[in-house]
Amino acid sequence: MTKILIDLSEQEDKIVEVYKLVNGLKTKQEAIKHIVRYFEVNITPKNLKKDEDYYKKSLKF
C-alpha cells in the first residue's frame, strides 16, 4: 500500500468532489483511486545511458 499526499487546487478539489458524488463514493480518496485508473504510465530511466545493459533489460520488463 502506498499513501500519497496530494495538494489539490480549488478547481481540482471541486472536480474530485463532483466525481465522488456522481459515482456514489464515500470519500475523496476513493474518488482519486477511481480517477487514477484512467491513466497509463510509461516509466523510462533518465540518468542511464541508453546503451547500458540495465536499460535494455528494463525495456523488456
N, C-alpha and C positions, 0 to 999 in steps of 0.2 A: 504494500500500500504506500502511496506517495501522497503527501499533503503539500499543497501549493497555495501560497498566499498571493492573491491577485488584487491589485489596486485598480478598481474599475472607475471610469469616468462616470459622470452623472447620466450621460446618454447610454453608455454600455450597461449601467445598472438597471435602467429602465427596460432595455431590451431583454435582459435576463429575467426581470420581473414579469414581463409580458409573456415570455416563453414559458415560465413557470406556471402562470395562471392558465394559459391556453392548453397546456398539456396535463393539467391537474396534478402537478408535482407539489410536494410539501415544502421543499427548501430551495434556495438559490443554488446550493451545492449540487443537488440533484439535477437542476436545470443545466448547469455548466457541464456536468458529466454527459448529459444528452447532447448538448451543443458540440462538444469536442469530437463526438463520433462522426461529424460531417466533414472532418478534415483528414487529409492524407499527408504524411510527413516523409520526407526523404532526407536522411542524415548522411552527410559526407564529411570526412575529416578535412580540416582546412590547414593544419600545420604540418601535414605529412607530405613528402614528395610522392607524386603520383606513380613513380616507377618503383617504389619500395614494395616488397613482397606483402607487408602488412596491409597496405592499401588495396592491392589486388585481391587479397583474400577477403577483406571486409566487403568488397563489392559483391562477392559471391554469396555472402551471408544473407 
